[in-house]
Amino acid sequence: MLKRVTGLLLLALLATASRAQTPDPTDWDAVLAEARGQTVYFHAWAGDPQINAFIAWAGERLQAQHGVSLQHVKIGDTAESVARILAERMAGNSDRGSVDLLWVNGENFAALKANDLLYGPFAEALPNFPLVQADRFPEMREDFTIPVDGYESPWTRSRLVFYFDPDLLPEPPLSMAELLVWSQANPGLFTYPRPPDFLGSTFLKQALLELAAERDVLYQSVDPTQFDAVTAPLWAFLDALHPTLLRGGRSFPGNGGELRRMLGDGEIALAFSFSPAEASAGILAGELPPTVRSFVPRGGSIGNVSFLAIPFNAPARAGALVAANYLLSPEAQARAYSPEVMGSTTVLSMEALTPADRARFEAIDPGPATLPPQALGQPLREPHPSWMEALEQAWLARYGVR
Amino acid sequence: MLLRAAPWLVIGLLLAPVALGVGLTLLPAFGYLPVLGGDAFSLTPWRELLAMPGLGRSVLLSLLSGVLTPLLALAIVLMFLAGSSGTALERWLRRLVAPLLAVPHAAAAFGLAFLIAPAGLLSRLVSPTLTGWERPPDLLIVNDPWGLAMMLALIIKEVPFLLLMALAALPQCEPGPRVTLARSLGYRPAVAWLLCVLPALYPLLRLPVYAVIAYASATVDVAMILGPTLPATLSVSVLQLFSDPDLSLRFQAAAGAVLQLAVTALAMLLWRLLEVLAALAGRHWLAAGQRARGEAALRLVGRLGVALLLALAVGSLLALLLNSVAGFWRFPDALPGNWTLQTWSRALPEVLAPLGNTLLLGGAATLIAVTLCLAVLEAEGRQGKRLAPALWLLYLPLLVPQIAFLFGLIVATEFLRWTPDARLVLFAHLLFVLPYVFLSLSEAWRHLDPRWTQLATTLGASPWRRFWHIRLPLLLGPCLSAAAVGLAVSVGQYLATQLPGAGRVPTLTTEAVALAAGGNRGIIAVWALLQAALPMLGFALALLVPRLLWRHRLGMRSTA
């Protein structure tokens, strides 16, 4: 009897072990061979047709180079896919998942990793991983303070960048304090997306990083006993700011796209985005006046890396590995960098590239309203993901009913 | 034999998934979901739900929308019919109604937003000449805290629906003789209609009205685009809980879905109360014998209401069209500074795959739905009795809010190890297409003059021959309109496409929703128009085909 139980346990262990190891990302030739002919369902936010066109292009290249078919599953909110993976886990679906590759970071990655819903570690075994020079750029191994541990592969850099309409705002405010003074003198020219929209929550974190007495606590899990004391300056700031916002702070835009539209219509004078190229792309697309320019607050702005992860039950893991590696290649990253394509900031380290690959990047004009990399300065690190959740809850409790 | 079983088969087909879905939502709502550590029943999810900021307001908003929307929509429809029934205006409007019905809810909501927002088309048209606005006014018009913009969009969509349903049911109420009789007693025409035709018509309209109540109290797409945000309506709040990465919120979300079910039921109960009160008031009016009052007001309000809604609907479409070809369009310019087809040309290569899926799904769901509905109606006709009480069950998917059972249903399919694919999506679409097709078809079918069939029987025609050669050709028009309604319903489905298909079956609607997340007005407009185009084509065909087919038969054309 005991023998049978241990036997079963062993079998179960073996089963999980073999699941974790197939395919073995260090044996790249085997991965390539297994990937050929696979269809990879890539769940990625699809609110921007430029991003969708880039993914379609990458799919063609992957098909031509490796025989992998990349299917973009267009989603409006990454949390939907996370919820789906969780539902599959609930139902005991451990090998027929519907997601093969997922564009993810922050809160969603934390939830996936904490619930053991990811395949890996794989990222550092990808042939293109050395090009990010993770030893020089620790943000490649850290996602909102959560160690990546090889469970997701770097894909693109995001940076909180403000942009403004010089006709309505000649001198942009370079800190939260200046923002408040300007908004009080010129009410109705600013607003921010409604948390828990991720850009709106990022505004809260940026303000908290600027206003908090000390930042260290923000990089640890929230201590509920300290939360009120740490965030008091933020609420004082928002209490003063809200009456001066567009619509008197009684209604907020739903997302970054709506914020951009408001700036284009001249409803507001100042907006912000997680993509340094957003203002240039908006001008090119005829959404923003050509005079719009970007800036970064004096004390720096939040920056993060977003990643590609493979769920634990992805059927086409080898294909997903090949796709993640391709999206990390100089060819794909340089194309994504071009403002006509995506305008995304690369995760590759220029020093690690061959001169020919470096030239691909140098040949690209980042656009009139895009800041050069040196003007962006050092990014501020993202706080621990528990802060995002706690800030959103506290915001809704304070301002959620108008 | 098979035909005799058809009604029960169809009821089972619709009842089982709804019951299963609601059941699998009820369990976690009371704390039972072992995979997430919920081993025992508890009220904790409810306590957490009730502690949510703004929950009371969310409930109130959903309830208000669930009662006010059908009330206003029905009032406009009835006043219009009272004042204009049988006139040229009514016949002209009947043709206009179908295309309006074809525009999916989300597309209509975006159009209205582009029309009435502070930086919208209307505001641009009157600025700066009339208003002096050089910048968009800082007014809370869209996303207003009481959901007025949302209710307006719903009314614009529901008036055509109720009007079409009323026009379909009207002939069997014999409005002509009734009004003539009442007029001979000295009543003015509109009042006569209201007092003598409405009591016969309303029972036939009750189901569509309850479907409107369910939709208005639980809408997700219209509420997300135009509805209040701080707090949002109950359905939107629940949807946010369901898609939160924090797993523990699933219990709270399930409780919220059950609460939504209760709120919708309460809205229906309140409506029932209104029905009783209206009947009492009507009887009092009749007994009082008051003849003169209200005639002019009735006519005016009905016509003005319909005209206003028509103008808003056309304006919304125009706003969508303009935005789809606009380059940079600075406020307060009434027209875009430059025009471009770039948004269209960039979208078109992306359209083919979702368009194909939309057509296949819509076509298949509609075909199956029409076939099953005809089977049910034919079975009912041959057995010679109405299955009315049982057939109420057919409408269950329309009366139970989607979020109260779709998530539970997905968990069920996962447990059954059904792979998410197009077949599952088709099935989910059928849940909503079938009831609407039945709703659109049943009255016309049941009230076909029985003498045609009797005549065929005396000539020795078999039951199937009577079906294929008499009833179906005579009712081709209603069948095609019902099919057009079915197609429109299928095209508009978002949750019922995205959830059972795991996002792998992109349709025009899923694509439009994903792109709407980016907030680009031009792109939203292009996709909203694409979404509207297909159902419009469906309605156009439903009107054209009988005319072409019966072009040599004058008598058939009048019935079509």
Chai-1 contact restraints between the chains, C-beta under 6 A:
chainA,res_idxA,chainB,res_idxB,connection_type,confidence,min_distance_angstrom,max_distance_angstrom,comment,restraint_id
A,A46,B,A514,contact,1.0,0.0,6.0,A-B,restraint_1
A,G47,B,A517,contact,1.0,0.0,6.0,A-B,restraint_2
A,G47,B,G518,contact,1.0,0.0,6.0,A-B,restraint_3
A,D48,B,G518,contact,1.0,0.0,6.0,A-B,restraint_4
A,V73,B,G503,contact,1.0,0.0,6.0,A-B,restraint_5
A,K74,B,A514,contact,1.0,0.0,6.0,A-B,restraint_6
A,G76,B,V513,contact,1.0,0.0,6.0,A-B,restraint_7
A,G76,B,A514,contact,1.0,0.0,6.0,A-B,restraint_8
A,G76,B,A517,contact,1.0,0.0,6.0,A-B,restraint_9
A,A79,B,S243,contact,1.0,0.0,6.0,A-B,restraint_10
A,A79,B,P245,contact,1.0,0.0,6.0,A-B,restraint_11
A,E80,B,S243,contact,1.0,0.0,6.0,A-B,restraint_12
A,V82,B,P245,contact,1.0,0.0,6.0,A-B,restraint_13
A,A83,B,S243,contact,1.0,0.0,6.0,A-B,restraint_14
A,L86,B,L247,contact,1.0,0.0,6.0,A-B,restraint_15
A,A87,B,E414,contact,1.0,0.0,6.0,A-B,restraint_16
A,M90,B,V35,contact,1.0,0.0,6.0,A-B,restraint_17
A,A91,B,E414,contact,1.0,0.0,6.0,A-B,restraint_18
A,A91,B,F415,contact,1.0,0.0,6.0,A-B,restraint_19
A,S98,B,P420,contact,1.0,0.0,6.0,A-B,restraint_20
A,S98,B,A502,contact,1.0,0.0,6.0,A-B,restraint_21
A,E107,B,P245,contact,1.0,0.0,6.0,A-B,restraint_22
A,N108,B,P245,contact,1.0,0.0,6.0,A-B,restraint_23
A,A111,B,P245,contact,1.0,0.0,6.0,A-B,restraint_24
A,G188,B,D138,contact,1.0,0.0,6.0,A-B,restraint_25
A,R247,B,L140,contact,1.0,0.0,6.0,A-B,restraint_26
A,S251,B,L140,contact,1.0,0.0,6.0,A-B,restraint_27
A,S251,B,N143,contact,1.0,0.0,6.0,A-B,restraint_28
A,N255,B,G519,contact,1.0,0.0,6.0,A-B,restraint_29
A,G257,B,G518,contact,1.0,0.0,6.0,A-B,restraint_30
A,G257,B,G519,contact,1.0,0.0,6.0,A-B,restraint_31
A,E258,B,G519,contact,1.0,0.0,6.0,A-B,restraint_32
A,R261,B,G519,contact,1.0,0.0,6.0,A-B,restraint_33
A,D265,B,A119,contact,1.0,0.0,6.0,A-B,restraint_34
A,D265,B,P136,contact,1.0,0.0,6.0,A-B,restraint_35
A,D265,B,F331,contact,1.0,0.0,6.0,A-B,restraint_36
A,G266,B,R135,contact,1.0,0.0,6.0,A-B,restraint_37
A,G266,B,F331,contact,1.0,0.0,6.0,A-B,restraint_38
A,E267,B,P136,contact,1.0,0.0,6.0,A-B,restraint_39
A,G286,B,G327,contact,1.0,0.0,6.0,A-B,restraint_40
A,G286,B,F328,contact,1.0,0.0,6.0,A-B,restraint_41
A,L396,B,P53,contact,1.0,0.0,6.0,A-B,restraint_42
A,A397,B,P53,contact,1.0,0.0,6.0,A-B,restraint_43
A,G400,B,P53,contact,1.0,0.0,6.0,A-B,restraint_44
A,G400,B,G54,contact,1.0,0.0,6.0,A-B,restraint_45
A,G400,B,L230,contact,1.0,0.0,6.0,A-B,restraint_46
A,G400,B,P231,contact,1.0,0.0,6.0,A-B,restraint_47
A,V401,B,P53,contact,1.0,0.0,6.0,A-B,restraint_48
A,V401,B,G54,contact,1.0,0.0,6.0,A-B,restraint_49
A,V401,B,P231,contact,1.0,0.0,6.0,A-B,restraint_50
A,R402,B,L230,contact,1.0,0.0,6.0,A-B,restraint_51
